[in-house]
Amino acid sequence: MASFEYLLTLLPSLPANLGDKVSIDEAYRLLKSENNTKLDYLVDILSVEDVIKDFSLEYYVQGNKSFKVELPKSLPDNFQNDFFTFNEKSESDWITDIYSSWFNLLINTGKQVGSSILAEWAKWEYSLRINLMIDRLKRAGLEYDEDELKPDFMRYDNSYDTSSLVDSYRKSSEPMKAERALDASRLDFIRSLATSYSFSADELVAYMLELRIFQRYARLDPEKGRKILQEVTAL
C-alpha cells in the first residue's frame, strides 16, 4: 500500500473542537494536486455529497427548478443516472434513492482508492442514517416498509448495528446536543478504523472522513438556516 506521509503532513490539521474553522477545499486541492487517479476519485466520491445537499436545497426547498449541476465525470453511469431522476420523484423519494446509490458506490469502490476502511465506514454510516430515518418515520406515525429501506447488509450482518445510538438520540431533550453526540460517535468510529502515523491510504481516508464532519459545523450559517426554515414552514 502506498505511503502518503508527505501528503498527510501538508493537509490542514484537524480542529480540536466541532465548530472550529477548517477548510476541506484546501484538502481537496492538495489531493488533486498529486495527479493520482485514486486520490482524484476519492475527492470525487466524497465531495459529491455536497452536490447532493446543494441540489436538494436549491431544487426542492428553494424551488429553483432551473438549478444546474454537473457531476464529476469519474462517477459511474449508474450513479449519474440515479442522480438525474430528480424530475421524476418527490423530494423524499429522490433523497432516499440517491443516498442509497451513493453509499453503495462507496461500499463497492473502496478498492479503487486503495482503502479497506471506506466500505466499513460507509456501511456503519448508512446503517446510522437508515435507523434515524426509521425512527423519525415511526415517531411521525407515517407508514414505511422497513425491509425496503434497509440494505441487505443491515438485515444479515449485525456488525454495523447503530440502534443504541439512535435510542440515545431519541431520548435527548436537546437537539443540538444530540447531534453533537452522534458526531462524537462518528469520530470515534472513524478513529477506530485506521492506525495513526501509518501514512497509509486508510489513514488518509480516515482523515478525510473526519474532516467532513468538522467542515459541516464550520459551514453552519444560523441566519441562512432560519431563512430556509421560515420559507419551508410558510408553505
C-alpha positions, -999 to +999 in steps of 0.1 A: +000+000+000+013+034-010+027+058+017+011+092+020+035+106+047+044+137+028+008+145+018-006+139+053+019+164+067+007+191+042-030+187+049-048+211+073-047+200+109-079+186+123-096+211+146-098+204+184-135+211+186-166+209+165-173+244+151-137+254+148-128+268+114-114+244+088-113+243+050-120+210+033-115+227-001-078+231+007-076+194+014-093+185-018-069+208-037-039+191-022-052+157-030-060+167-066-025+183-070-009+148-065-021+138-100-030+104-086-061+088-101-071+071-069-069+103-049-088+122-076-116+096-074-116+098-036-122+135-038-150+130-064-169+104-045-167+122-011-174+157-024-205+146-044-224+145-011-221+183-010-235+184-046-265+163-034-271+186-005-268+218-025-290+205-053-317+193-028-317+227-012-319+246-044-343+224-064-367+211-037-365+236-008-360+269-026-379+258-057-352+267-082-361+243-110-336+258-133-306+250-110-279+232-130-255+207-116-225+189-132-213+157-116-176+146-118-172+125-149-154+098-130-186+088-112-201+056-128-231+059-152-255+041-128-249+068-101-252+096-127-285+081-140-298+078-104-290+115-097-308+128-128-341+112-118-350+142-096-377+155-121-394+121-118-396+118-080-407+136-049-381+151-026-382+123-001-380+095-027-352+112-046-331+118-014-336+083-002-327+068-035-297+090-043-282+084-008-287+047-013-268+049-046-240+070-030-235+046-001-235+016-024-209+034-045-187+039-015-191+003-003-183-012-037-154+010-047-131+011-017-105-009-036-103+017-063-089+042-039-067+016-022-086+017+012-102-012+030-119+011+056-140+031+032-166+003+029-166-003+066-173+034+073-200+036+046-219+006+060-218+020+095-228+055+084-255+041+061-269+020+090-270+050+113-288+072+087-314+044+079-321+038+116-325+075+122-349+077+092-370+048+105-371+063+140-384+096+126-410+079+104-422+059+134-425+089+156-443+108+129-468+080+126-460+075+089-462+042+071-429+027+058-415-007+046-385-015+068-373-043+046-374-019+016-355+008+034-328-014+048-300-026+026-291-063+026-261-060+049-283-045+077-306-075+076-279-101+077-249-085+095-251-071+130-215-057+128-229-023+118-258-021+143-263+015+153-297+012+171-283+020+205-270+054+192-305+061+178-321+052+211-298+077+229-305+103+202-343+099+206-342+103+244-322+135+243-343+167+251-317+190+234-315+185+196-281+202+191-266+183+220-279+151+205-265+159+171-231+166+186-232+133+205-239+115+172-210+132+156-187+124+185-197+087+179-190+091+142-155+104+150-149+076+175-158+050+149-136+066+122-107+068+145-111+031+154-106+021+118-071+034+109-037+034+126-023+068+133+011+075+117+008+046+093+007+071+065-014+046+045-044+052+023-066+041+052-052+068+074-057+094+046-093+082+041-100+083+079-086+119+079-109+130+051-139+114+067-132+132+100-126+165+081-160+162+065-176+162+100-157+192+112-164+211+079-201+206+083-200+225+116-176+252+102-201+259+074-232+262+096-249+295+089-276+302+116-291+332+096-294+311+064-309+282+084-336+305+099-345+319+065-349+284+050-370+273+079-393+303+075-397+295+038-405+259+044-429+264+073-447+291+052-457+265+025 
